[in-house]
Amino acid sequence: MPQVFEVANLSSLELRNRLIHSATFECMADESGAVTDDLIKRYVNLAKGEVGLIIPGYLYVHPRGKAFDGQTGIHDDRLVPGLKRLVKAVHEAGGLIAFQLAHGGRQCPKKVIGKAPLAPHEFGRDPASMNKPMAATETDIQEVIASFAAAAKRAFDAGADAIQLHCAHGYLLNEFLSPFFNRRHDQWGGSPENNFRLLRQIILTIQETVGQDRMVMVKMNTDDFTPKKGITPDLAAQYAAWLADLGIAALEVSSGTYYTFHTVRGNVPVDDLARALPWWMRPMAKVIFKKQVLPCRFQELYHLPAAERIKPVIGNMPLILVGGVRTLEEMDEVLSTQKADFLSMSRPFIREPFLAKRMKQGKTKEASCISCNKCFAAVFNGLPLRCYVDGLP
């Protein structure tokens, strides 16, 4: 049997295999952020498809941290019954589930949250919404810390097996970690130690709130690909070592922000992405998107070089590799050489929720996803997540 399908321990969890569903925004929640039947159906299928651990799309921890309409929330106790229903359904289908907690930061459009988005610093405008952010005050920062801790408690109250903190893709925690976004000169910015302080305080507060035995993971950028220098693999390695010292259960490595298309490398669906924007932004957006085509082309295991930089400094903390994972041969090569401990996929599981089971049964040796990224463009246009390889409606 390929190593990827051996039973494996991830902290306190026993996974049926080393395959993880990477958190993917579904655009399936109702207006209040509550779980819907369609959302449950998606994750029940993945559980039946024998994915080792399922991480649903990012759940916003505060009303001001909502990045999209249709995003699932975990900012209010009234949402816990729906989250419980989701957990129960996944468990009954044989799966394990971890909730990813997030605050959208400067990437929250004003039209969604009703006010200026929150950020470490007020410079510039978001490249997607063109909204100008507001610098977080000390009161704002303390509220963010409390919001993550309260959301973590709700996650475990709902029965989740673990949580993951979203520190990637240009959202608030990524912004504080990144020297490009974080231009503060107080205790919350100005040096790697200060930039890391918010994440450290959130982790410590969560551990104090829910207990040290609860499983807390992190997803973090290894490269921001911002116009000026942000997080690099070397800085990410420094942060990763600190996360290991804090007792984090696992680290998933990723990259990219709204400034580029590096997060989901492959085709850049220029027209589909542009149609989601106001009419006056579309011509310039198409020019910008076309410039992303070559640098963001698909590559196999495109986060592997960063993972190789980080793995030696994190001790026994498991490393989860996402990005360009497509074939059984690649999976076994990564695992057998101990370059990563688990493999995470997003787009392949959108197209084939039963991919893991089919691979184990020997029915296929690779994902059929062609990385057309029309699924990414669909949720950007407010459409529910599914494979749109034949085109958006």
C-alpha positions as CSV (number, residue, x, y, z in Angstrom):
1,M,0.0,0.0,0.0
2,P,1.3,3.5,-0.8
3,Q,2.6,5.3,2.3
4,V,0.0,8.1,1.8
5,F,-2.8,5.6,2.7
6,E,-1.2,4.3,5.9
7,V,-3.0,5.3,9.1
8,A,-1.1,8.3,10.6
9,N,-1.2,10.3,13.8
10,L,-1.6,14.0,13.5
11,S,-1.1,15.2,17.1
12,S,-3.9,13.6,19.1
13,L,-5.9,12.6,16.0
14,E,-5.6,9.2,14.2
15,L,-6.1,9.8,10.5
16,R,-7.1,7.1,8.1
17,N,-4.5,8.4,5.6
18,R,-2.1,11.4,5.1
19,L,-4.5,13.3,2.8
20,I,-6.0,16.6,4.0
21,H,-8.7,18.7,2.4
22,S,-7.2,22.2,2.4
23,A,-9.6,24.9,3.5
24,T,-11.5,26.3,0.5
25,F,-14.1,29.1,0.4
26,E,-17.4,27.6,-0.6
27,C,-19.7,30.6,-1.0
28,M,-22.5,28.4,0.5
29,A,-23.4,29.9,3.9
30,D,-26.6,31.9,4.3
31,E,-26.7,35.7,4.9
32,S,-26.0,35.4,8.6
33,G,-23.0,33.1,8.0
34,A,-24.9,30.0,9.1
35,V,-24.2,26.5,7.8
36,T,-26.5,25.3,5.0
37,D,-27.6,21.8,3.7
38,D,-25.4,22.3,0.6
39,L,-22.4,23.0,2.7
40,I,-23.0,19.8,4.8
41,K,-23.5,17.8,1.7
42,R,-20.1,18.9,0.3
43,Y,-18.3,17.7,3.4
44,V,-20.2,14.5,3.9
45,N,-19.2,13.6,0.4
46,L,-15.5,14.3,1.2
47,A,-15.8,12.2,4.4
48,K,-17.4,9.3,2.4
49,G,-14.5,9.8,-0.1
50,E,-12.1,8.9,2.7
51,V,-10.2,12.2,3.1
52,G,-8.0,11.9,6.2
53,L,-8.9,15.3,7.6
54,I,-11.4,17.8,6.3
55,I,-10.8,21.6,6.8
56,P,-13.8,23.6,5.5
57,G,-13.4,27.1,4.1
58,Y,-12.3,29.9,6.4
59,L,-14.8,30.9,9.1
60,Y,-14.8,34.6,10.0
61,V,-14.3,35.3,13.7
62,H,-15.7,38.8,13.8
63,P,-18.3,40.7,11.7
64,R,-15.6,43.1,10.5
65,G,-13.5,40.1,9.4
66,K,-16.0,38.8,6.8
67,A,-14.3,38.7,3.4
68,F,-17.2,37.5,1.1
69,D,-20.9,37.2,1.1
70,G,-21.7,33.5,1.5
71,Q,-18.8,33.0,3.9
72,T,-19.4,30.8,6.9
73,G,-19.2,32.5,10.3
74,I,-18.2,31.5,13.8
75,H,-18.4,34.9,15.4
76,D,-21.7,34.4,17.2
77,D,-23.0,31.7,19.6
78,R,-26.2,31.5,17.4
79,L,-24.1,29.8,14.7
80,V,-23.0,26.9,16.9
81,P,-26.0,24.7,16.3
82,G,-25.4,24.8,12.5
83,L,-21.7,24.0,13.1
84,K,-22.6,21.2,15.3
85,R,-24.8,19.8,12.6
86,L,-21.9,19.9,10.1
87,V,-19.5,18.2,12.6
88,K,-22.1,15.5,13.4
89,A,-22.7,14.8,9.7
90,V,-19.0,14.5,8.9
91,H,-18.4,12.3,11.9
92,E,-21.3,10.0,11.0
93,A,-19.8,9.7,7.5
94,G,-16.5,8.5,9.0
95,G,-14.6,11.7,8.7
96,L,-12.6,14.1,10.9
97,I,-13.1,17.9,10.7
98,A,-11.0,21.0,11.7
99,F,-12.4,24.5,11.5
100,Q,-10.2,27.2,10.0
101,L,-10.5,30.5,11.8
102,A,-9.9,33.8,10.0
103,H,-10.2,37.5,9.9
104,G,-10.2,39.0,6.4
105,G,-8.4,42.2,7.4
106,R,-7.8,44.7,4.6
107,Q,-9.2,42.2,2.1
108,C,-12.7,42.6,3.5
109,P,-14.7,44.8,1.1
110,K,-16.5,47.8,2.6
111,K,-19.7,46.7,0.8
112,V,-19.6,43.4,2.8
113,I,-18.7,44.7,6.3
114,G,-20.3,48.2,6.0
115,K,-17.1,50.1,7.1
116,A,-13.5,50.6,6.3
117,P,-11.6,47.3,6.6
118,L,-9.1,46.7,9.4
119,A,-5.4,46.4,8.8
120,P,-2.1,46.8,10.6
121,H,-1.5,50.0,8.7
122,E,-3.6,52.4,6.6
123,F,-1.3,52.6,3.6
124,G,-2.6,52.0,0.1
125,R,-5.8,50.4,-1.2
126,D,-6.8,46.7,-1.5
127,P,-6.1,45.7,-5.1
128,A,-9.4,43.8,-5.5
129,S,-11.9,46.1,-3.8
130,M,-9.9,49.4,-4.0
131,N,-11.0,50.1,-0.4
132,K,-8.6,52.0,1.8
133,P,-8.1,50.2,5.2
134,M,-8.0,51.7,8.7
135,A,-5.1,51.0,11.0
136,A,-6.0,48.9,14.0
137,T,-6.0,50.6,17.3
138,E,-4.9,48.9,20.5
139,T,-8.6,48.4,21.3
140,D,-9.1,46.8,17.9
141,I,-6.2,44.5,18.4
142,Q,-7.4,43.3,21.8
143,E,-10.9,42.7,20.2
144,V,-9.3,40.6,17.5
145,I,-7.5,38.5,20.0
146,A,-10.6,38.0,22.0
147,S,-12.6,37.2,18.8
148,F,-10.2,34.4,17.8
149,A,-10.3,32.9,21.3
150,A,-14.1,33.0,21.5
151,A,-14.3,31.4,18.0
152,A,-12.0,28.6,19.1
153,K,-14.2,27.9,22.0
154,R,-17.3,27.8,19.7
155,A,-15.4,25.4,17.3
156,F,-14.7,22.9,20.1
157,D,-18.2,23.4,21.6
158,A,-19.5,22.4,18.2
159,G,-17.4,19.2,18.3
160,A,-14.6,20.1,15.9
161,D,-11.6,17.8,16.1
162,A,-9.2,20.7,15.7
163,I,-8.8,24.3,14.6
164,Q,-6.5,26.0,12.1
165,L,-5.5,29.6,12.2
166,H,-5.5,31.2,8.8
167,C,-2.2,33.2,8.6
168,A,-1.9,33.2,4.8
169,H,-3.3,34.7,1.6
170,G,-3.2,38.4,2.7
171,Y,-5.7,38.2,5.5
172,L,-5.3,39.9,8.8
173,L,-2.9,37.5,10.6
174,N,-0.8,37.3,7.4
175,E,-0.8,41.1,7.3
176,F,0.6,41.4,10.8
177,L,3.3,38.8,10.1
178,S,4.3,40.5,6.8
179,P,6.8,43.4,6.6
180,F,5.0,44.6,3.5
181,F,1.6,45.0,5.1
182,N,2.8,45.7,8.7
183,R,4.4,49.1,8.7
184,R,3.8,49.8,12.4
185,H,6.5,50.9,14.8
186,D,4.9,49.9,18.1
187,Q,4.8,46.6,20.0
188,W,2.8,45.1,17.1
189,G,5.2,45.8,14.3
190,G,8.7,46.9,13.2
191,S,10.6,43.7,13.7
192,P,10.0,39.9,13.2
193,E,9.3,39.5,17.0
194,N,6.8,42.4,17.0
195,N,5.1,41.3,13.8
196,F,4.7,37.8,15.3
197,R,3.3,39.2,18.6
198,L,-0.4,39.2,17.5
199,L,-0.3,35.6,16.4
200,R,1.6,34.6,19.5
201,Q,-0.9,36.3,21.8
202,I,-3.9,34.7,19.9
203,I,-2.4,31.3,20.3
204,L,-1.6,31.8,24.0
205,T,-5.1,33.1,24.6
206,I,-6.7,30.2,22.7
207,Q,-4.7,27.7,24.8
208,E,-5.8,29.5,28.0
209,T,-9.4,29.5,26.8
210,V,-9.8,26.0,25.5
211,G,-7.0,24.1,27.2
212,Q,-3.5,23.1,26.2
213,D,-4.7,19.6,25.0
214,R,-6.8,21.1,22.2
215,M,-5.4,20.7,18.7
216,V,-4.4,24.1,17.1
217,M,-2.9,24.2,13.7
218,V,-1.6,27.1,11.5
219,K,-1.7,27.8,7.8
220,M,1.0,30.3,6.9
221,N,2.4,32.1,3.9
222,T,6.0,31.2,2.9
223,D,6.1,34.0,0.3
224,D,3.6,36.9,0.0
225,F,4.6,37.8,-3.6
226,T,3.8,41.4,-2.8
227,P,5.1,44.4,-4.8
228,K,7.7,45.0,-2.1
229,K,9.3,42.4,0.2
230,G,6.9,40.6,2.5
231,I,7.2,37.2,4.0
232,T,10.0,35.1,2.4
233,P,10.8,31.4,3.0
234,D,13.6,32.5,5.4
235,L,11.3,34.7,7.5
236,A,8.6,31.9,7.3
237,A,11.2,29.5,8.7
238,Q,11.8,31.8,11.6
239,Y,8.1,32.1,12.4
240,A,7.7,28.3,12.0
241,A,10.3,27.6,14.6
242,W,8.5,29.9,17.0
243,L,5.2,28.2,16.2
244,A,6.8,24.8,17.1
245,D,8.0,26.3,20.4
246,L,4.4,27.3,21.1
247,G,3.2,23.7,20.7
248,I,1.3,24.1,17.5
249,A,0.0,20.8,16.3
250,A,0.8,21.2,12.6
251,L,1.9,23.8,10.0
252,E,0.4,24.0,6.5
253,V,2.6,26.1,4.1
254,S,1.1,28.3,1.3
255,S,1.7,31.6,-0.5
256,G,0.2,34.6,-2.2
257,T,-2.2,37.5,-1.6
258,Y,-4.7,39.4,-3.6
259,Y,-1.7,41.1,-5.4
260,T,-1.0,37.9,-7.4
261,F,-2.4,34.6,-8.5
262,H,0.3,32.5,-6.9
263,T,-2.0,30.9,-4.3
264,V,-3.8,28.8,-7.0
265,R,-1.2,28.4,-9.8
266,G,-2.5,27.3,-13.1
267,N,-4.7,29.0,-15.7
268,V,-5.7,32.6,-15.0
269,P,-9.4,33.0,-16.1
270,V,-9.1,36.6,-17.0
271,D,-12.6,37.3,-18.3
272,D,-14.3,35.4,-15.5
273,L,-12.4,37.2,-12.8
274,A,-12.9,40.6,-14.4
275,R,-16.6,40.2,-14.6
276,A,-16.8,40.1,-10.8
277,L,-15.5,43.6,-10.6
278,P,-17.2,47.0,-11.1
279,W,-17.3,47.9,-14.8
280,W,-14.8,50.7,-14.4
281,M,-12.2,48.4,-13.0
282,R,-12.5,45.7,-15.7
283,P,-10.2,47.0,-18.4
284,M,-7.3,47.6,-16.1
285,A,-8.0,44.4,-14.2
286,K,-7.7,42.4,-17.4
287,V,-4.3,43.9,-18.1
288,I,-3.1,43.0,-14.6
289,F,-4.5,39.5,-14.7
290,K,-2.9,38.8,-18.1
291,K,0.5,39.7,-16.6
292,Q,-0.1,36.9,-14.0
293,V,-0.4,34.2,-16.6
294,L,3.2,33.3,-17.1
295,P,4.6,33.8,-13.5
296,C,1.6,31.9,-12.0
297,R,1.6,29.0,-14.4
298,F,1.0,25.6,-12.9
299,Q,3.9,23.7,-11.3
300,E,4.0,20.4,-9.5
301,L,4.5,20.7,-5.7
302,Y,5.1,24.4,-6.0
303,H,5.5,25.0,-2.3
304,L,8.0,22.2,-1.9
305,P,11.1,24.4,-2.0
306,A,9.7,26.5,0.9
307,A,8.7,23.3,2.8
308,E,12.3,22.0,2.4
309,R,13.6,25.3,4.0
310,I,11.2,25.0,6.9
311,K,11.1,21.3,7.7
312,P,14.6,21.2,9.4
313,V,13.8,24.0,11.9
314,I,10.4,22.8,13.3
315,G,11.5,19.6,15.2
316,N,8.6,17.1,15.5
317,M,5.9,19.5,14.4
318,P,4.2,17.9,11.4
319,L,4.4,19.8,8.1
320,I,1.5,19.8,5.7
321,L,2.3,20.4,2.0
322,V,-0.3,22.0,-0.2
323,G,-0.1,23.3,-3.8
324,G,0.3,21.3,-7.0
325,V,-0.2,17.9,-5.4
326,R,-1.6,15.7,-8.1
327,T,-0.1,12.2,-8.4
328,L,0.4,9.2,-6.2
329,E,4.0,9.1,-7.3
330,E,4.6,12.7,-6.1
331,M,2.9,12.0,-2.9
332,D,5.0,9.0,-2.0
333,E,8.2,10.7,-3.1
334,V,7.5,13.6,-0.7
335,L,6.5,11.3,2.2
336,S,9.3,8.8,1.7
337,T,12.0,11.5,1.7
338,Q,10.3,13.1,4.7
339,K,10.0,16.5,3.0
340,A,6.5,16.8,4.5
341,D,4.3,14.6,6.7
342,F,0.9,15.2,5.2
343,L,-0.4,16.3,1.8
344,S,-3.2,18.8,1.3
345,M,-5.3,19.4,-1.7
346,S,-8.1,21.9,-2.6
347,R,-9.0,22.0,-6.3
348,P,-8.6,18.2,-6.9
349,F,-11.2,17.6,-4.2
350,I,-13.6,20.1,-5.7
351,R,-13.6,18.1,-9.0
352,E,-13.4,14.7,-7.3
353,P,-14.7,14.4,-3.7
354,F,-14.1,10.7,-3.9
355,L,-10.5,11.0,-5.2
356,A,-8.8,9.6,-2.1
357,K,-11.0,6.5,-2.1
358,R,-10.5,5.9,-5.8
359,M,-6.7,6.3,-5.4
360,K,-6.6,3.8,-2.6
361,Q,-8.7,1.3,-4.6
362,G,-6.3,1.6,-7.5
363,K,-8.8,3.2,-9.8
364,T,-6.6,6.2,-10.6
365,K,-3.1,7.4,-9.8
366,E,-3.6,11.1,-10.3
367,A,-6.2,13.8,-9.9
368,S,-8.1,14.9,-13.0
369,C,-8.1,18.6,-12.0
370,I,-6.5,20.6,-14.8
371,S,-6.1,23.8,-12.7
372,C,-8.3,25.9,-14.9
373,N,-9.2,27.9,-11.8
374,K,-12.7,28.5,-12.9
375,C,-13.8,27.3,-9.5
376,F,-11.8,30.2,-8.0
377,A,-13.4,32.7,-10.4
378,A,-16.8,31.3,-9.6
379,V,-16.7,32.0,-5.8
380,F,-15.2,35.5,-6.6
381,N,-18.4,36.0,-8.6
382,G,-20.6,34.9,-5.8
383,L,-21.3,31.4,-7.2
384,P,-21.3,28.3,-5.0
385,L,-18.1,26.2,-5.1
386,R,-18.0,23.3,-7.6
387,C,-16.0,22.3,-10.7
388,Y,-16.8,24.8,-13.5
389,V,-14.4,23.3,-16.1
390,D,-17.1,23.6,-18.8
391,G,-17.6,27.3,-18.0
392,L,-19.4,29.6,-15.6
393,P,-23.1,30.1,-16.0
